């Protein structure tokens, strides 16, 4: 039966908007996603997908489709001499983002290059399964919000004609980019600065005369920096970036001007720039919102934060904004949680984005001082893979095993870099292979077990400290909110009725979650793949559920 509740309106159909739409659709929330553009986005734009985003795509059920759209695997760079711009100064320099060694708890260990237009196509195709399509030529004009509804006025273009539509929504999510209207109508401060002295041209173009086995880089004395990275081997389409003084690049965002720049400054008659598929110019901005929401209206992605592309954090951070917000919004939409739960979106994401911007500014400054050194010396820091992002300061966590002793300021300062080998509530939930679900699956992983639309409870050791778990869950959450597993190193272990048993054949869960074989610990993993609760008693479980759910009865 179709829902009679008002849909969630998402403004903007880039990665953050599409992620939000797909997450909500999988939660059974009616969604409308609109975009003012006449056609789908073109160009590679943000194309580096970090391991944490890949893990989230796995939870969304689209990782395989995304992998099929991968471009050239991170190629080594060739740096060319000047003025002999065809002579190689350095060959086979480090890839942009060298992979780390995979481990049982971190199996996805490299950045994938997937052009943004291909990634968005994967999302749109998956959304079609839920009856959701992107509504192009739909431009937000304004909205008004009350405590229970958001009314949005939309300009619709169709067959050369315009009409107005009013959409009543339960929530509105602004995913309309840094220049979008949602944040401006909310009058939320966009704090930071624009670096007017610098500029950046980006384009996708067919290039003849360059090997697709390498990225090609020229750093010139006048401050211009040219980079051409192959998107794939067959079409010879390259992602092109030209960085340098804004005065040299301003008003050059057209194919003829970009060709002239390359010919004039690089001077390679053997290399020709053919068809341009997409191009754009921008000045580096380092900005973020002072808050991520107001009432029933939220901002995600570039609408909430914008920065230079150094480090490849933009698209990934945007996707994770939506992943953090969607499960909370779904619970509130279905009246399973109080609306105050949505306050945690701002509480959790604001420190993460603050630290992300701090990291990116550092990379930008290093690149500006010495691009060659920044790209060839050491690999980028591993925190750019985003596997260490955590929410240990969040108000909706319970940690009984290792109560926090650090101050809130210190916890937030580690939002991006993490805490090393320790594991607490608020951390990313690790993966674990070599698992047997007795009577169900002979071989699986924890990432295969996690469920996007429900919490996952892992009970280690003796069930006695949690003997009333079923009653607690029934009284404090709704049916279908939890999946419960008993985890044991003993292949003959049994569990209470209605509780599945995971045989930790290789000991990987116990190792990743820092649990001794004889310890009694309960860990709750949230739908977004972060640990919400580590409890050693039923009291801890009750406290966590009371933070998340509306009490039944």
N, C-alpha and C positions, 0 to 999 in steps of 0.2 A: 504494500500500500504506500502510495507516495506521501511524503511528508507534507503537512499543512502549515508547518512553521515557515517563517520568512527565511530566505536564503542568506548566506554570507556573500556579500559583494566584494570581489577582488578587482582592484583597479590596476591594470598593468599585467601583461602576459610575458614578462621575462622570466628568468629562472626562479626568482623568489616568489613571484605570483603563481607560476605553474606548480611549484613545490607545495605552496599553501593549498592550492586547489586540489591537487592529487591527495595530499594527506587528509583533507577534510572529506573528500569524496569517499575515500576508503573507510572513514569513520561513519559513513552514512549521513553526512551533513549536506543538504542541498547547497549548491554553489553556482554563482554566476561570475564569470571572469571576462572583463571587457578590456579593450585596448583601443586607443585613439588612432592607431596606425591603420593605413589602408591595406597593408600586406604584412605577412609575418616578417620578423626581424631577419636581416641578412648579416653575414660577416661572422668571423671567428670570435671577435670580441674577447670575453674572458674564456679561455679555452683550457686552462690548467685545472684539472680536478684533483683535489687532494684526497689522501686516503680516508679521512674522516667523512668527507662527502660521499665517497664511494661506499662506505659502510652504510650510510643512510639510504643510498640508492638501493642497496641490497634489501634493506628493510621495506622499502617501497615496492620491491619486486621488479625493478627495472635495470638492475646492474648488468645483466646479460645483454640487454638491448643497447645499453650505453657502451659496453665493450665493443660491440659490433660497429660502432660509429667512431672508434678511435682513429686518430690520425697517425702520423709518423711518431714512433716512440722516441722520446726525448733525445734529439740528435746532438752529437758533440758540435762545438762551435769552431769555425775557422775565422781567425782575426787577420785582417789584411793590412799590409804595410801602407804607409803614405810617404811620398806621392805615388809610388808604384803600386796602385790599388789592386793589381791582379796577383801580386806576390803575397804569399802567405807568411805572416809573421809568427803565427802560432796555430798549429794543427791539432785537432782532437783535444781541444780544451775540455774541461769538465762539462758534462751536460748541465743544463740550467738547474735541474733539481735531481741530483743523483739519488737513486733508491736506497733505502735502508734494508738491512737483512730482515726478511719476514720471520716472525716468531709465532708460536701457537696462539698467543693472545692478540697479536697484531699481524694478521695474515696479508692484509693489503698494505703494501710497503713502498709504493711508487706513485708518482703523479702521472695521471693520464692526460694526454692532449686530445680533447674532443671539442671541435669548433662549436661555439654556442648555438648556432642555428641548427646543428644536428642534435644537440642535447634537447633543445626546445621541441623539436619534432618528436623525439621519443616521449616526452611528457604529454604532448597533445594526443598522440596515438593512444597512450595508456588512459588518458582522461575520457576518450571516446567510449571506453568500456563501461563507464559510469554515466553515460549520457551527457557529458559536459564538453562543450566546444567553446573555443575562444571567440568572443563576439568582437570582430574588428569594426572599425569606423564607429565606435561608441566612445564618445568623449565626455568625461566628467566635467560638469559645469560648476556645481556647488552641492552642498549637502547641509542638512540640519540634523542634529541628534538630540534625542531625549534619553531618559533613563532606560527605555525599553526598545527603542527603534532608531534606525538611521534612515532618513529619506534623502535619496540622491537624485539630482536632475541630470539627465544624460542627453547629449546631442547625438542623434543617430543619422548617419549618412547612408543613403541607399539609392542606387541608380540615378545619381546626380541630384537627388533631393534630400532635404534635411527635415527632421522631425524631432520633437522632444519627447522623452520618456521619463517617467518618475518610477524609480525602483525603491521599494521598501525593503530594508534589509535588517537582519538581526544584528549583524556586525559589518563594518566596512574595513577592509585591509588595503592600505595604500602601498602598492608595489610599483609605483609609477615613476621611479627614478629620482635623481637629484634635482631635476627641474620640474618635477611633478607638482600637482596641485594639492594633493591631500595634506601634506605637511604644511604647506603655506596657509591653507584654510584653517588648520588647527592652530596656526601661529606659534608653532614649536620652534625654538631657537635652533639654528644650524650652525654650531660653533666650530671655529677653525679659521683657515685662511686659504686664499687662492694665490698660487705662486705665479704672478703675472709675467715675471721675467722669462719663464720657461714655457715651452709648448710641446705638443706631441701630435704627430700625424700617424694615423693607423689605417691600414688598408688590407684588403685581400686582392691579390692580383696574380694573373698567370705570368710566370717568369721563365724566359728562355735563356739558356747559357749558364745556369747554375746547377750544381749537383743537388739532388734532393736527399743526399745522405748526410748533409751537414746544415747547420744554421750558419749564416754568413754575416759577418759584422765588420763595419768600418767606423773608426773613430777619427774624426778630422780635426785639424788645428783650430778651425773656426767655431768649435763647440758642437757641431752636428754629429749625430750618432745614427747610423743606419743599421737596421737589423732585418734580415729576411730569413724566416724560419719556414720550412716546408710543412704544408698541411697534409699532403699525401704524395705518394710517388707517381701515381698515374696521371693526374691532371696537371702537375707542375704548378699548382696554386700555392702561393706562399703568403704567410701572414707577415706583413711589412710594418715596421715601426720606424719613424724618424723623430728623434728627440733632439732638442737643442734650444737656442735662444728663440723666444716667442716672436721676435721681430722678423726672423728669417722664415718662420713657418706660418705666421698669421695669413689667412686668406689664400692658402695654398691647397685647400682641401678639394681638389678636383683632379681628374686623371692627368690632364695635360701639365698642370703645375707640378704634380708629384714626379712625373717622368722628367721634367726639366730639372728638378732638384737633383734627382739621381744622376742624370747625365752631366750636369754642371759640376757637382761636388765629388762624385765617385769616379766618373770618367771611365766607364767600362763599355766600350763599343761592342764587345762580345756578349754583353748581357742586355736583353731588351725586356721592358715591362709591357706586357700585352694587355688583355682585357682586365679592367678593374671591376670586381664584383661588389665591392663595398668600400667606403672610405669615410673618414671623419677626422676632425681636429678638436683638441681640447687642451685646456691649461690644467696643470696639476692642481687638484683641490684636496685638502686634508680637512674634512669636516665630519661632524656627527651631531645627532640630535641631543638635546638636553633631556628628553624623555621619549619613550617609544610608543606612547599611547595617551589618549585622553577619552575617557568614557568608553563608548563602544567602537571607537575608531583607532586603528593601529597603523604603524608604518613598519615596513620590512625592507631589507635590501638597500639599494642605492638611495631610496627615499629616506633612509635613516643614517646612512654613512657613505662617504665617498672619499677616494684617495687615489694615489698613483697606482699603476699596475705592478709595481715592483713587489716581488714576493708572491704574486698570484693569489691574494687573499680575498679579493672582492666578491667574486661569484660564490666562492665557498662559504664565506661569512653570510652572504645573503640567503643561501639555501638553508643554512643552519638557523637563521632567524626564524624562518617559516616553520622549520621542523620543531623548534622549541615552542612556538606559539600554538601550532595546530592542535596538538593533543589536548592542551588545556582548553582551547576554545570549543573543541568537540564535546568535552565533558560538560562544560557550562551550557552549550547549546542543547544537549540532551537532558538538561536539568539534573545531572548527576553530581555536579559540583557547584559551589557558590560562585557568583561572578567575581568575588574577590580573588579567586585563584589566578585570574588573568593579570593581577598586579605583579605576579612573579615573573612574567615575561620581561617586564622592564627591569626588575631587580636582578635577574640572571644575565640578561644580554648586555646591559649597559657597561658593566666592568669588563666583559670580554671584548667588546668593540673598542673600549678605551685602550686596553693593552694591545689589541691588534693594530690600532692606529699608531701607537707609540713604536711598535716594531717596524711598521711600514715606513714611517718617517725616517727611522734610522737607516733602513735600506736605501731609501731615496737619497738621503744625504751622502751615504757612502758612494752610491753610483754617480752622483753629481760631482763629487771630488775626484774620483778616478774610476771611470767606467770599466776600463780594462782590468784593473786590479779587483774590482768588485765582482766581476764575472768569471775571473780565472783563478783566483787564489784559493779560497776555501769554499766548500759547499755551503749552501744556505743552511741556516740553523734548522734542526729537525722539527722545532715547534711549528714551523710553517706547514707541516703536514696536518696540524690541528688535532692530533691524537691526544694531546695533553690538556686541551681545553676542559675546564671544570667549573662547577658552580658551588664550591664548598661553603660559601657564605650565604647561600640561598635560604630564605625563610621557610621553605617547604621541604626541608630535609630532616631526617633523624639519624644521628650517628651515636650508637651506644658502645660499640667496640673500642673505638679510639676517639673519644670526645675531643673536639677542637680546642687547642690552647692558644692558637695564633689569634691576633687581633683581626677585626674586620678589614682593616686597611691592608694588612699583610696577606690575608686570604685573597682579596681582590687583586693585589699586585701579582699574584701567581695564577691569575685567571687563564693566561695563555701558555705559560711555560710549565705549569703543573708542579708536581711535588716528587718527582723521581719515582722510586719503586713502591712507595706506600700506596694504599688504596683506602679511600673513605667515601662516604656518601657525598654525592655531587660529582664524582669522577665518572669518566667514560667507563661503561661496562665492558670488560675484556671478552674476547672470544675464547673458545676452547674446543679443540677437535677430539676425535676418538671417543665419542659418547654413544651410549646405547640406551635407548628408551625401551625398557623391558616390555615386550609384547607389542611394540609399535614400530620402532626403527632400530636396525642393527648397527647403523653408523651414521652419525650426524654431528653437527657442531652447535655451539650455543647461539651463534648468529642465525642459524636455521630455526632455532627454537623461539627466539625473541619474536614478539608479535607487535606490530605497529599499532593495533587498536586496543591493547590491554596491557596491564602490568604483568610482569613475570616474577613469581615468588620462588626463590631457591632456598630450601631448608637443608642445611648441612647437619649431619650427626643426629643425635637423639631428638625425637619429636616431642619428648616429654615437656620441655620448657614452653612448647607451643601447642599443647594439647587442645586448647580452645580456639585454635586459629580459624577453623571453619565458622564457628559462631561469631567471632569478631568480624570476619569478612562479611558475613550475611547481615550483620547489624549496621555496618558502617560503609558499605559500598553496594553497588547495584549488581544484578546478575550479569555475568560475562565480563566483569571488570578485571578479573584475575585468572591467570593460569598458574597452577601450583605444582612444583616438582620437589621430590625428595632426592637429594644428591648423596651418593655413597661410593666409596672405593670397593665395597663388598658387592660382588655380582649376585649374591643371594639375598641382599637386603630387601625388606618389605616396607610398605608405607601404609598409612591409613587409607580407608576407602576414598575413592574419588581423587586420590593424589597419585600422579604418575611418578615412577622411579627412574632416575637417571643414574646409570652405572658409569662412573668416571673411570673408564678403562685405562687411560693413560695418565691419570692424575692431574690433567691440565686445568680443570675447574678449580680444584683445591689449591693448586699453585697460583693461578692467576688471581684468585679472590682471597689469598692469604689465609686459608683455613686449614688447620690441622685436622687429621683424620678423626680425632676424638673430640673435636670442638662442636658445640651446638650453637650455630649462628644462622640467622635468617636474613637474606638479602633480597630486597625488592628492586627490580629494574623497571624504570619508567618506559612508557611507549616510545620515547625519543632515544632510548639506548643509554641513558645515564642512570647511575645508582641513586635511588631516592631514599633508601633506608637500609641501614645495617643494624639489626637488632639482636640483642642477646636475651630479650624477654618479651612477653606478650604486651607489656606496657609500651615498649617502643613501637610495636606494630600498630597498636591502637592510636598512638600519637600521630604516626605518619598518616594513617587513613583519615584521621580527623582533619588533617591539614589539606587533604586533597578532595575528599568527597563530602557531599551533603549527607547528614545522618538520615538513615531511613526510619520510617515510622512516624 
